[in-house]
Amino acid sequence: MKSAKKNKITLEQWAKEHGYSETLASQEVATGALDLKLSKDKDNIVWVETNKLSLRTWAVENSFPYESVLLWHQNGILPVKTTTDKQGKIWVKAEEILRAIPLTLQYATVSKKAKNTTLLEACRAGVNFFIKSLWNQKGKLDANTLARLQKTRLTERYKSQALKQALQIVVDTKKSAKALGVPASCPHFQGGARLDKKFIKIELSQHLKDFDWCLTLSTLRKRHPIVLPLKGTEVLRKWLAKDGAELIQGCELNEDSVILFVKLPTLPYKNQGITSALDQGKKKLAVDALGNQYGKISKEEKAAGEEGWNEILNKINRRKKGSQGRKEAYAQRENYLNKTLNLMPWADWRFLGGEELKGIKNGKETTTKQQRKILASWCQRRVRDRISHKAQENRVFQVAYDPRNTSRECPTLKGGCGKVSKANRQGETFECVSCGYKDDADNVGAFNGFIRTCGLLGSLESPKNKGIKESRDENPENLGVPGQSDI
């Protein structure tokens, strides 16, 4: 029997795991009864790709009607990557949920820290050489591109890893610039070295009683690895305690810390719950479709010395760049973000709309110096990423909608007239210049985002004005609850 390849098993192995005979599996594949991604090698062995599902199979596994999933694919809102083969069949790439956990290297000896620093300097130099080379001349992960770097302290393995990291940085930089609609400029790499199991080994500490883990790291000298002692954190223990969690043999290495990665099992999306949307604000962290505001504190709380999202952003702006005070304010922002996101009703949500935040800091509108300072500390992409992580953990289906004019459009389903005007919004206040409808601008943005989310899902039931009003005044949880037949 052939041994399994990465993300592939033989059809014989697949049949055995799923209770088929190999003959029956082959027959059902031939007739199209089994939706499997197959390939043959030179020995005529049939392989099944385990990291790809047909769109129909993915829909069944997640309890979604296939027709709805096809619509979502056409609308470009599927939360998974898809490819279409020559026969027109759509395949879904299996999701991979990874969580990054930083651990300190403060317990390493001075000698080991020095060797680690030397390694990082050489890796960064190699990555930056390849970035500049690839920026001017195309290349790939092959011997010809590797040969461009001659004078280096890196071993051949580390050279290959530096090229691999440089390729990813160049691709990501150009993709990001294209998405933002700005010219791409050659980046300078100052981050950590991404290393896989060829360079490191992470295992439970057997001999060092005061430490939880040991990281064995290959250095620039062949056959002279160093062992870095690590102490586990509450966050690492939390993720490893999850059913099916796996510590990946790979890391991101820095001078004073190492980032480990935990792979979590991918569960099906929820099959019940309500639809909502989140509008990210500048003075409020976020507002949902029901008008719940996250990150805003009352006057009484402010008088008592408490700080909300806006107060923390203003604190960052008041601190001098590079100062200890600014670093502490950044840490406070991160803690407040995580704490606030944990308070959101993730258990109630099944579908969650979010703004497609492209070009927020690169808009054409004129902004004041103070507004630019607020935007600089706003970290909207960090907030969006954390929301995405929480949704992924709670198996909430995320929908990205176009946010243009969501906070300038008078909401017809809340008694407004539907007029879109820049004059409708004045700071944090919305007042329609046509019909006089008034509300918080972020509340309007979140509600209109909810309507667009439902439209993309194809599950909007055309709720009446009265129904929306009653749901907000009497039973808020009824807002935007699509029936099971809707999806």
GUKOL-546450 format. One record per residue: x, z, y of N, C-alpha, C in turn. Coordinates in steps of 0.001 Angstrom, whole numbers, plus 500000, padded with zeros to 6 digits. Atoms other than C-alpha are relative to their C-alpha. Layout:
N
XZYXZYXZY/...
// end
This chain:
487
500843500000498801500000500000500000500874500000501243/499239500071498760501271499103503451499809501284500795/500108498826499132502063502029505760499340499604501313/500734500284498771500009502301508955500946499696501155/499282500288498773501260500770512181499346500794501118/500583499309498866500611502202515639498645499375500329/501361500428499683496838501980516335499450498966499004/500481500940501001496387499922513144500062500630498617/499963499654501419495482500580509513499553498770499226/500421501152500800494985498130506677498498500084499730/501430500023500333491458497029505804499729500842498757/500132499180501208492018498705502421499901501472500360/500040498602499565492759502026504142498692500313500728/501249499791499251489784501615506492498822500124499039/501091499978500973487459500885503564499958501328499248/499917498740500746488677503963501705499509501162500854/500401498918499087488161506214504760498503499986500273/501418500119499650484618504888505333499089499791498790/500828500044501190483409504858501733499613498609499532/500231501368500453483592501084501150501021499650498914/498962500621500818485282499144498421500631498925500875/499332501008499181487830496708499826499271498658499920/500736501271500184485817493792498398498756499967500876/501221499926499201482579494942500066500336499936501496/499591500023498598484379495561503367500360498588500430/499609501384499689485870492053503250498775499101500129/501220500811499963482446490532502519499210500258501283/500784499659498812480744492408505374500708499559501278/499244500517498860483531491463507781499767498503500123/500182501458500005483132487815506765498627499604500508/501367500320499565479371487888507392499678500546501381/500235499441498664479747489758510700499220501292499984/500750498748500095477991492873509412500812501181500517/499126498954499473481008494997510394500707499492501251/499336500365498752482240494862513992501371500659500039/498648499456500011485978495388513512500951498993500646/498962500850499419488964494053515433501088499831498953/499107500256501130491098492409512750501142499070500389/498870500925499850494458490663512542500712499905498654/499246500201501241496634489254509763501480499893500317/498561500136499815500383489572509377500519498844499136/499415501136500722502790487078507793499832500113498485/500236499795501434502134488632504367498526499874499627/501434500192500205498409487875504768499253501317499788/500652498693500053497607491599504990499059500119501200/500987499845498922494441492302507032500116501405500594/499873498728499296494842495041509667498783500228500894/501108499607499127492094496920511527500585500747501199/499537499312498790492811497902515145499106501203500247/500784498765499882491726501534515431499723500398501442/500208499628498599491950501680519230499063499035500716/500957500930499399489346498936519787498697500010499218/501339500060500582485590498951519178499255498836500622/500860501005499382483066496205519684499082500713500990/500877499400498988480806496791522689498736500560499352/501207499535500684477821497128520341500259501327499274/499659498758500705479578499784518224500178501149500979/499799498972498968480621501685521376498656500494500513/501334499618499518476998501647522568499313500921498995/500634499191501048475761503039519222500630501389499948/499304498714500095478416505771519124499668500919501163/500308499192498823477415506908522634498503500087500292/501468499903499894473633506654522072499453499256501217/500485500831498913473179503926524703499371498730499421/500538501300500418470889500900524249500998498887500327/499011501071499824473038497800523829499701499150501234/500373500810498839471075495900526513500459500670501293/499548499273498809471866498635529070501510499899500154/498539500073499962475544498603528134500473498615500440/499673501361499563475648494820528551499827499867501505/500238500028498553474151495241532050501109500734500738/498936499226499351476711497912532926501320499239499979/498781500815500085479486495631531725499972498893501049/500130501038498983478170492846533972500159500565501408/499891499359498685477946495276536906501383500610500243/498645499482499851481533496386536273500082501499500117/499999498534499854480685500086535910500294500736498700/499639499291501235481701500804532317501246500849500235/498839499118499764484118503788532337501130499768499004/498969500324500987486241502117529637500494498581500248/499435501335499838488527499083529589499458499067498919/500535500970500953487148495951527954500796498702500049/499409501335500068488512492594526825499018499089499262/500869500979500660486744489416525717500872499020499232/499182500907500813488135487353522855499531498540500155/500301501434499875488011483548522429498583499666499544/501364500233500486484683483809520600498938500596500921/500931499411499047483161485646523562499562501405499665/500365498631500382482923489007521786500749500992500891/499433498999499087483530492030524033500495501196499187/499393498868500698485880494761522806500326501112500987/499755498820499174486248498276524172501260500694499523/498790499269500348489621499974524279499681501488499928/500290498578500194489450503519522954500547500833501154/499582499105498916489609506195525658501093500942499517/498978498998500303492587508496525786499960501051501101/500102498918499021492114511849527496501268500850499916/498764499226499920495426513411528527499915500993501146/499921499002498935495957516572530536501458500400500193/498605499698499663499247517271532318500123501466500396/499794498570499727500553520854532406501462500228500378/498610499735499597503671521784534423500476501365499500/499353498744500401506036524434533037501335500110500737/498764499798499249508965525948534883501239499939499098/498699500012500689512617525440533893500916501098500535/499196498948499368513760528586535692500767500860498988/499336499156501006514786530234532401501224499322499375/498818500703500517517442527604531628501253500538500674/498737499541499433521094528504532181500464499050501099/499457500821498910523043527186535181500622498723499449/499355501152500619525022524873532897498973498957499549/501034500914500467521878523370531367499276499342501173/500641500567498806520288522918534788500866498909500616/499074500986499433523393521065535963499960498706499176/500066501192500861523265518711532955498672499261500195/501311500594499755519566518138533557499982499230501323/499932500648498681520217517312537235500814498712499936/499156501195500153522988514878536321499227498879499304/500805500975500729520668513151533851498945499377500914/501048500498499111517881512863536437500554499064501074/499376500859498984520216511415539072500286498614499424/499685501283500641521346508712536634498717499223499679/501276500668500310517758507986535534499363499411501249/500601500502498763516499507658539114500767498807500539/499191501123499541519409505411540027499683498746499181/500334501127500870518605503205537014498621499433500305/501366500450499692514880503075537822499977499230501319/499995500667498695515531502179541473500734498664499962/499310501292500148518022499460540477499038498961499422/500912500943500644515442497858538184498805499659500895/501116500277499080512666498216540785500392498900500987/499542501012499036514698496253543350500218498651499325/499749501243500727515738493706540745498692499296499632/501280500577500409512175493184539469499165499548501193/500753500361498797510799493012542999500383498591500469/499500501306499552512961489994543745499987498934498906/499934500946501118513090488435540276499222500564498820/500839499532501105510535488704537493500841500328498772/499308499614501224511584490358534270499043500699499062/500821499270500964510295492164531201500912500898499176/499236499055500815511373494728528639500735499240498901/499205500758500971514015492570526958501487500127500342/498542499870499849517795492280526580500500499339501280/499548500703498801518162489787529439499800500829501266/500269499161498822516515492090531994500859501255499971/499153498811500120518403495125530665501439499702500410/498615500377499712521694493230531086500291499933501498/499782500028498544521169493150534865500709501265500481/499352498727499632522282496792535019501272500166499171/498710499918500687525996496946534173500675501355500184/499290498750499735527605499949535858499007501159500052/500921498867500069525678503018534796500508501038499006/499673498925500942526101506375533083498965500102498883/501075499920500986522909505809531103500383499368498671/499847500618501321522971505161527378499035498817499921/500880501161500143521228502004526124498533500425499891/501376499509500118518165504039525213499437500405501357/500451499572498677517956505596528663499851498805500942/500139501231499204518517502168530261498653499349499717/501273500598500399515559500827528308498818500785500575/501067499157499463513421503777529387499886499845501511/500002500200498541514447503304533047499321498682500349/500629501302499773513420499632532857498491500081499760/501424499845500323510110500547531241499262500708501137/500625499256498906509356503058534016499956499152501270/499940500855498809510426500591536721498924498910499939/501030501023500174508141497877535314498625500543500351/501299499390499738505177500239535444499816500286501485/500077499695498566505960501304539028499749498736500813/500164501262499272506247497697540233498577499465499825/501366500484500269502969496679538557498969500836500744/500963499110499351501105499753539866500032499848501517/499874500145498550502460499298543412499300498739500485/500616501271499591501355495667543613498483500026499796/501443499882500233497949496455542094499344500847501087/500545499109498979497403499294544559499918499305501356/499987500714498723498383497148547547498896498946500044/501040501021500069496044494384546401498616500618500151/501296499322499913493155496836545988499714500486501414/500165499491498641493757498276549463499995498886501043/499961501125499067494181494825551022501130500085500996/498829499878499116497616495611552475501197499338499324/498799500605500599501029493937551990500741501011499129/499236499122500898503046495378549086501440500081500466/498592499809499632506446496850549942500734500651498840/499203499512501122509235497642547504500114501520500040/499967498530499990508945501330546522501392500554499694/498770499271500359511780503872546273499581501179499142/500419498987500968511466506130543237500778501300500178/499380498670499897512111509873543632499350500995499040/500742499109500882509910511251540874500761500414498758/499403499516501234510520512634537405500191498892498985/499728500972501067511843510810534363498958500152498901/500969499991501087509146509864531840500728499763498686/499251500070501260510566510527528377499054500154498812/500823499887501201509051510037524924500782500689498884/499416499250501118509909511373521472501396499519499608/498626500441500279513125509311521337501023500870500730/499074499231499161514615511659523956499771501504499931/500292498562500004512901515020523494499293500412498709/500770499418501091511442517313520871499484501350500474/500620498747499558508987520081521729499501500740498766/500431499217501161508479522848519187499875501463500379/500164498565499768507433526467519000501343500692499863/498734499276500015510287528844519716500074500919498778/499834499193501205511556530370516463501028501119500190/498884499059499872514729532125517551500009500743501345/500025499353498690514133532922521232498694500773500143/501204499174500079511675535817521090499224500055501312/500669499860498705510925535905524834499343498706500483/500530501297499555509834532252524969499037499434498954/501041500569500867506929530265523533500410498658499402/499655501351500405508403526765523331501468499708500263/498641500496499760511747525021523109499941498483500158/499949501441499773512402521538524502501432499535499769/498674500546500286515374519763522936500123498649500685/499871501174499134516634517110525353501317499271499748/498785500812500112519088514265524759500627499854501378/499301500113498719521720514163527500500764498678500062/499216501224499839524091511480528760501128499906498975/498986500004501067526552512515526042499284499917498656/500641500177501296525500511233522638500301501176499071/499910498907500965524862513906520013500381501334500641/499789498717499305525131516679522642498717500394500748/501257499626499332521522517719523316500065501423500548/500133498626499500520530520802525265498589500490499663/501289499391500328517699523210524439499528500795501216/500550499336498816515514524285527379498872500933499566/501060499056500381513448527476526847498813499906500964/501208500114499183509850527354528084499034501134499686/501070499017500173507154529946528625498665499304500225/501317500606499876503585528831528023499205500622501137/500877499506498936500922529221530705498572500104499466/501401499856500385497257530131530563499319498633499884/500601501340500008496354526503531354500380499249498715/499553500672501227498451525157528459499286500577498783/500674499362501139496961527685526054498511499615499956/501415500385499944493434526777527244499785498624499387/500174501362500501493908523065526508500332499910498511/499623500050501414495650523629523170498974500693499106/501022499300500774492793525911522093498774499123499722/501126500909500211490351522973522284500081499392498596/500037500613501327489249521546518929500598498600500052/499402501331500085491396518562518014501064499718501033/498966500206498977493859519068520902501366499833499342/498678500298500567497380517763520289501046499954501112/498905500039499032500608518390522188500829498740499759/499284501261500126502235515018522838501512500239500065/498533499925499964505946514633522077500513499046501087/499576500759498832506747513370525555499862500900501209/500059499152498817507188514770529050500414499218501237/499433500483498741507969514134532698500972501075500479/498935499032499731511261515801533542500389500000501470/499523499814498625512207517196536975501103501044500013/498899499036499922514982519443538249499569501421499641/500413498607500183512971522670538239498766500171499118/501200499887500835510017521851535985499912498832499028/500280501069500956508796519784533077498481499933499822/501437500174500183505292518349532694499748499566498560/500389500329501368503883518415529168498606499377500003/501291500691500075500865516396528019499266500408498725/500868499653501126497989517498525801498950498907499855/500992501030500280495821514838524165498750500664499435/501264499411500432492156515782523779499173498972499229/500846500949500744489672514250521325498944499391500908/501011500690499199487285511687522802498642500137499334/501347499782500522483681512779522263499035499000500623/500991500916499394480582510627522868499498500545501331/500594499574498736478990510689526315498692500726499729/501242499238500152475994512947526877498819499062499768/501206500799500215472618511694525667498796500579500718/501077499484499166470554513790528073500582500645501246/499549499454498731470750515126531618499470499155501147/500505500705498827470032513958535162501060499086500606/499112500879499245471513511253537371500211500605501383/499717499504498657473245512357540561501120499162500605/498894500688499328475887511194543039500690500995500912/499229499141499105478631512833545083500550499180501156/499442500614498792479542511918548651501106500922500502/498880499191499511482996513132549716499993500031501518/500000499838498548483079514528553232501371500379500513/498750499590499371485808515393555701499951501487500359/500163498588499671484401518762556775499373500773498852/500523499406501238482747519395553409500712499306498853/499326500609501141484397518815550069499159498878499406/500902501004500556481361516977548679498557500462500161/501441499729499962477570516735548798499371499208498866/500635500748501078475360515815545836498645499449500435/501240500695499656472087513843545734498860500937500352/501021499007499666470017517027545982500270500694501321/499644499376498727471755517979549222500820501266499852/499128498836500180473876520743547681501370499689500594/498728500221499310476989521070549841501075500908499423/498904499262500629480257522112548234501192500046500960/498825499863499137483149523497550262499681500358501427/500390499604498647481178524498553346499582501461499997/500339498576499934480910528140554368499083500266501183/500929499624498926478310529866556539500752500677501145/499396499319498831478985531361559984500353501442499653/499741498600500381478736534838558455501263500108499142/498807500002500856481344533990555788501257499723500830/498864500307499133483608532505558453500390501204500840/499748498796499195483241535626560604500670501085499165/499414499002500900484210537707557563501426499619499574/498624500405500294487512535777557333500150499039498843/499919500954501100486618533415554493500305498597500525/499631501357499603487899529847554562499365498982499059/500562501093500776486138526685553436500947498812500010/499186501219500115487408523140552850500551499565501352/499586500457498669487500522198556551501039500933500607/499060499019499428489292525411557536501386499864499355/498720500157500697491985524840554886500708498719500457/499392501241499508492538521223556021500575500189501400/499498499732498641492877522396559628501259500863499954/498810499150500142495378525039558495501214499147499648/498903500901500383497502522320556846500506499238501218/499617500771498817497459520300560081500759500837501020/499311499123499041498613523326562097501406500369499552/498688499618500517501585523998559832501012498863500175/498930500991499816504883522259560446500342499332498668/499657500738501212505784519534557951501270500566499361/498843499490500723508162520821555283500144501502500026/499884498540499884507573524474556193499402500691498787/500544499211501101506813527220553681498507500214500194/501416499799499701503499527804555438499150498808499595/500750501199500387502450524198554854499897499889498476/500016500026501465503420524408551173498951500975499467/500993499007500429501290527555550823498581499505500277/501320500550499673498376525806552550499608498904499014/500271501023501020498694522875550127499566500650498685/500351499287501233498596525325547209498595500591500105/501342499448499782495517526994548727498945498900499875/500931501128500104493844523569549035499748499631498543/500125500356501415494539522827545366499161501033499247/500760498934500658493193526207544214498526499949500386/501380500052499517490099525868546382499268498806499397/500588501203500603489476522345545066499575500267498561/500312499728501411489639523451541426498861501008499856/501033498961500049487501526536542059498626499412500344/501274500574499559484810524521543877499459499012498974/500454500967501002484688521742541268499435500698498768/500504499244501158484168524350538543498591500537500230/501329499485499678481020525530540370498919498922499944/500975501088500025479365522103540194499238499998498667/500846499934501221476497521716537644500302498895498997/499599501051500942478387519573535137499112499968498757/500853499945501190476123520749532315498680499261500214/501286500645499707473097519215534083500126498485500158/499828501414499668474585515798534917500288499164498763/499686500974501031474546512822532569500713498786500610/499384501097499246475345510038535067500362500523501380/499555499529498698477341510674538233500606498853500796/499490501046499120477821508168541038501080500543500923/498926499619499080480931508259543193500430498806500824/499582501070499095482277506281546118501257499302499490/498796500772500284484740503503545469500851500068501258/499262499720498761487259504811547982501198499069500147/498920500958499756489294501764548926500206499850501500/499670500268498605491082501514552248499475501025500984/500518498982499093489755504802553668500972500273501136/499000499714498975493024505442555504500496498731500690/499530501253499436493535501767556292498876499213500652/501136500676499390490222501002557946500352499364501327/499742500721498770489974498726560963499522500756501232/500540499286498857488092501208563135501079500829500686/499050499216499224489980502942565917499784501487499733/500102498558500237490723506596565152500920500739500955/499178499188499109492073509383567309501143500629499216/498868499350500648495306511239566606499523501154499132/500529498874500751493314514293565496499317499524498721/500665500540501189491206512164563117501011499535498957/498968500452500930494349510643561617500657501185499302/499415498797500604495755514132561050499085500563498916/500960499502500991492580515188559252500009499120498763/499961500916501123492656512068557089501252500204499160/498729499819500715496305512752556207499928501168499032/500089498822500875495413516152554735498743499991499146/501285500036500686492048515084553359500162499780498499/499658500253501412493534513869550024498796499545499186/501234500419500670490341512015549092500250499443498612/499726500543501336492015510284546158500275501129499005/499769498840500864493148513628544769498657500619499606/501323499456500285489575514899545055499277499103498995/500674500948500900488247511735543378500573500093498587/499366499882501317490780512095540552499554501270499273/500411498737500628489843515735539952498535499946499561/501395500178500393486133514854539936499932499159498728/499961500875501171486919512087537449500430500767498756/499534499199501128488820514533535221498901500940499497/501064499074500391485956517042535267498866499250499302/501056500802500629483435514319534457500417499584498588/499483500416501309485623513095531601499953501151499002/500010498824500871485971516603530165498589500356499551/501383499634500289482203517147530342499179498832499474/500619501212500540481439513612529021498831499536500859/500955500525499020479535512667532169500408498567500327/499751501427499760479263508891532658500133499774501503/499744500207498581480813507954536012499680498560500416/500361501306499448479530505079538151500598499884501398/499407500223498677481529503705541098499134499022500779/500843500867499166479341502294543876500701499687501326/499463500404498701480164500502547139499461500961501064/500485498987499059480007503240549833499676499466501397/500208500531498649479660500876552810498580500273500498/501260499719499286476926502047555195499095501009499297/500878499015500658475633504758552831499591501113500969/500352498937499046475744507284555706499489499429501323/500553500640498799474415504755558260498628499378499738/501266500614500384471357503524556355498905501054499934/501122499061499989468076505294557028499297499937498645/500511500016501382466781506333553557498481499848499923/501441500254500085463347504806552897499311500945499025/500624499143501009462741507001549836499920501466500422/500141498644499455462996510113552007499195499976501291/500857500092498813460598508896554693500603499220501139/499353500783498947463030506726556670499521498558500001/500453501381499820462756503094557691500943498965499399/499064500923500620465822501533556009500939499298500961/499130500669499024467558500499559252501446500429499801/498560499743500090471349500222559024500612499804501377/499383500080498676473186500990562246501118501020500114/498883499087499751476499502497563245499569501159500883/500474498973499066474621504389565960499177501081499312/500785498989500728472593506227563298500804501262499730/499163498847500318475541508489562574500833500416501200/499193499404498945477070510755565190500703501218499422/499265498905500633479762512867563562499378500394498679/500594499495501225478168515039560893498477499885499993/501453500074499863474626514294562108499496498573499852/500658501295500137472350511410561102498677500057500747/501291500136499301469528510384563456499730498519500194/500318501428499963467913506979563012499578499578501401/500314500486498647467792505036566286498674499242500012/501257500746500074464678503231565025498799500912499804/501175499167500311462365505833563461500193501475500317/499747498607499629464035509111564483500259500939498839/499734499143501164464637510392560925501323500744500190/498802499175499783467179513282561065500403500719498713/499469499266501157469418514858558423501511500136500187/498539499949500037473013515791557686500505498638499510/499500501346500332475037512545557525500509499915498566/499495500020501377476689513508554219498860500105498986/501182499967500875473281514354552698499428498598499834/500512501374500033472106510851553628500920499121499157/499028500788500762475319509343552221499885500235498507/500114499669501423474920511173548901498701499452499409/501278500494500513471242510233548558500019498480499846/499903501460500107471886506553549307500961499592498882/499091500236501126474790506724546847499276500147498677/500817499804501197472355508042544249499119498772499727/500852501186500146470000505094544884500830498822499483/499140501105500442472902502637544466500464500221498559/499613499681501382474006504428541291498893499618499032/501144500340500856470525504089539795499824498487499907/500114501450500005470465500439540808501005499350499079/498961500545500886473740499746539005499715500302498540/500346499631501376472511501589535924498769499264499502/501229500668500384469245499673535999498950500980499534/500916498963500494467338502937535561499146500607501096/500787499455498901465599503424538898498515499793499735/501421500071500307461910504225538432499124499766501225/500728500196498750460907503412542042499190501239500371/500737498780499651460055507032542922499349499872501370/500735500050498738457495507456545731500555501026500964/499544499050498975458230509224549007499501501406499693/500581498692500290455871512024547993500731500668498845/499306499456501160457575512468544658501368500530500347/498676499538499575461003512709546288499884501273500804/500171498819499171459713515207548844499654501211499146/500384498887500872458071517336546164501180500480499176/498877499608500844461204517256544023501004500813500783/499040499240499190463308518553546937499419501349500401/500610498773499497460785521163548094499595500946498870/500570499156501044459347522394544789500863500082498742/499247500013501257461445521312541815501207499079500145/498849500845499697464875520019542902500603499338498783/499333500573501174466012519368539334499339498705499535/500683501221500414463474516541539022500529498755500698/499531501157499245465291514317541529500857499096499132/499178500997500682466543511178539856500209500267498528/499857499803501449465919512207536284499419498782499300/500562501153500698465598508906534427499480500423498636/500525499709501328463395509109531362500869499365498939/499188500549501074464942508354527990499789498500499849/500287501423500128463213504944528058500718499170501038/499348500753498925465022504025531247501362499492499605/498645500421500403468378503767529526500032499788498506/
// end
